[in-house]
Amino acid sequence: MNLRWINGALISEEEWTRETEEIERILVVRGWASLNKNTSRVLVAEDDGGLKGFYVLQMFPHVEPLWVAPSQRGTTLANDLADTMLEFLISVRARGWMLIAENSLVERMALERGMKKLEYPVYVQE
């Protein structure tokens, strides 16, 4: 078994497409989000028979904290910041993003923008 890295940031778009074609098919079948070339690195396991496994390292934007000065609370500033951040994430084709809703206002804003609350355990290494 051979293990090797595919580093999207270091290869051409053509090479990335060729190298990840089979992986992308698996992602689609499983209902998983597609890879972002510029923020993904894929460890693949191969032998003469082809792809046997993969493990993806990807940068997944964490968009918080959101802070607004007391004098601006109750205005549209928080929504303007959130909407502009959302536009940016879409423009750079982020494969997703997450936030930690520390209060009910942020939770409501996240839900209004189509985010969903996770039902799965989330683990961190600090």
Buried (B, 14 or more C-beta within 10 A) or exposed (E): EEEEEBEBEEBEEEEBEEBBEEBEEEBEEEEEEEBBBEBBBBEBEBEEEEEEEBEBEBEEBEBBEBEBEEEEEEEEBBEEBBBEBBEEBEEEEBBEBEBEBEEEEBBEBBEEEEBEEEEEEEEEEE
